[in-house]
Structures are given as C-alpha cells and as structure tokens.
Amino acid sequence: METMSLTEGRHQLGEASTRAKHAHRPTVFTRQGEPESVLISIDDYRALLWQGLSEDDQAYVMEQHAATLRGEQGQVAAEFAAATAEELLDQAREHFRGKQA
C-alpha cells in the first residue's frame, strides 16, 4: 500500500489510479501526516461492498441480476442493468427493510 500526502497526490493521481486498477494496490492520502482517504480500484470497491452484504442481500441481488439477463421484468428490471454497484446495494437494502417492516 502506498501512502502520500494530498499535495503529492495532486501530482501523482494518474500513477496512483493505474496502480489501484492494474496492481490492486491502494493509495492512502494523508493530511498533516494523518490518513484521510484511500484510492482503490472500482473492482476492489465493488468487492468490499459485496462483502458487506448479508447472504440474503447477496441472494436478492443475484436473483434480480439473473432475471434481468433473462429479459424478465423483475422489481428492478431495466434499471438493474444500468445501475451502479452502490445503487444495486441500496436497492437490496430497501427490499429487505420493507420485508422487516
């Protein structure tokens, strides 16, 4: 894992992004020596989001994705195909919140 100040990061963002994407090596950015943020690849970000889901949430997302691939009009249908990973997770959470109410 690389660590650099935000000032350095302004000049090396392209390199840090390439490292994150191709080598899956995150970069921690610091402000006044303290960690402030981290840059990771989109694939690593999606994996972290997925790991945070319960098995029920994962199953729901997978069922909706399979329905979309089959061309079925499920609960999230066309939006699912174009949704970001974060949107999909929000939809799964809303689905399960509704079941608990």
C-alpha positions as CSV (number, residue, x, y, z in Angstrom):
1,M,0.0,0.0,0.0
2,E,1.3,3.4,-1.0
3,T,1.0,6.4,1.3
4,M,1.4,10.0,0.1
5,S,0.3,13.5,1.1
6,L,-2.6,15.1,-0.6
7,T,-0.2,17.6,-2.1
8,E,1.9,14.7,-3.6
9,G,-1.4,13.0,-4.7
10,R,-2.4,16.0,-6.9
11,H,0.7,15.4,-8.9
12,Q,0.7,11.6,-8.9
13,L,-3.0,10.8,-9.1
14,G,-2.7,9.2,-12.6
15,E,0.0,6.8,-11.3
16,A,-1.9,6.0,-8.1
17,S,-5.1,5.3,-10.2
18,T,-3.1,3.0,-12.5
19,R,-1.6,1.2,-9.5
20,A,-5.0,0.7,-8.0
21,K,-6.6,-0.5,-11.2
22,H,-3.9,-2.9,-12.5
23,A,-2.0,-3.9,-9.4
24,H,-4.8,-3.7,-6.9
25,R,-2.6,-1.6,-4.7
26,P,-4.5,1.1,-2.8
27,T,-3.0,4.5,-2.0
28,V,-3.7,6.2,1.3
29,F,-3.7,10.0,1.2
30,T,-2.7,12.0,4.3
31,R,-3.2,15.5,5.5
32,Q,-0.7,16.8,8.0
33,G,0.6,13.2,8.4
34,E,-2.8,11.7,9.3
35,P,-4.6,9.2,6.9
36,E,-7.6,11.0,5.3
37,S,-8.7,9.0,2.3
38,V,-7.9,6.0,0.2
39,L,-7.9,5.3,-3.5
40,I,-8.8,1.8,-4.6
41,S,-9.9,0.3,-7.9
42,I,-13.6,0.1,-8.8
43,D,-13.4,-3.7,-8.7
44,D,-11.9,-3.7,-5.2
45,Y,-14.6,-1.2,-4.1
46,R,-17.4,-3.4,-5.5
47,A,-15.9,-6.4,-3.8
48,L,-15.9,-4.5,-0.5
49,L,-19.5,-3.5,-0.9
50,W,-20.4,-7.1,-1.8
51,Q,-18.6,-8.5,1.3
52,G,-20.7,-6.1,3.4
53,L,-24.0,-7.6,2.3
54,S,-25.8,-10.3,4.2
55,E,-26.3,-13.6,2.4
56,D,-30.0,-12.7,1.9
57,D,-29.0,-9.4,0.3
58,Q,-26.5,-11.1,-1.9
59,A,-29.1,-13.7,-3.0
60,Y,-31.6,-10.9,-3.8
61,V,-29.1,-9.0,-5.9
62,M,-28.1,-12.2,-7.8
63,E,-31.8,-13.1,-8.4
64,Q,-32.6,-9.7,-9.8
65,H,-29.5,-9.8,-12.0
66,A,-30.4,-13.2,-13.3
67,A,-34.0,-12.0,-14.1
68,T,-32.5,-9.1,-16.0
69,L,-30.2,-11.3,-18.0
70,R,-33.2,-13.5,-18.9
71,G,-35.1,-10.4,-20.1
72,E,-37.7,-10.6,-17.4
73,Q,-39.3,-7.6,-15.9
74,G,-38.5,-8.1,-12.2
75,Q,-38.7,-5.5,-9.5
76,V,-35.7,-3.6,-10.7
77,A,-35.8,-4.7,-14.3
78,A,-34.2,-2.3,-16.7
79,E,-32.7,0.0,-14.0
80,F,-30.8,-3.0,-12.7
81,A,-28.9,-3.5,-16.0
82,A,-27.6,0.1,-15.9
83,A,-27.3,0.5,-12.1
84,T,-24.0,1.0,-10.3
85,A,-22.9,-1.4,-7.7
86,E,-23.8,1.1,-5.0
87,E,-27.3,1.5,-6.4
88,L,-27.8,-2.2,-6.5
89,L,-26.8,-2.5,-2.9
90,D,-29.2,0.3,-1.9
91,Q,-32.0,-1.5,-3.8
92,A,-31.3,-4.7,-2.0
93,R,-31.2,-3.0,1.4
94,E,-34.5,-1.2,0.7
95,H,-36.0,-4.6,-0.4
96,F,-35.1,-6.2,2.9
97,R,-36.1,-3.1,5.0
98,G,-39.5,-3.4,3.5
99,K,-39.8,-7.1,4.5
100,Q,-38.8,-6.3,8.1
101,A,-41.4,-3.5,8.5
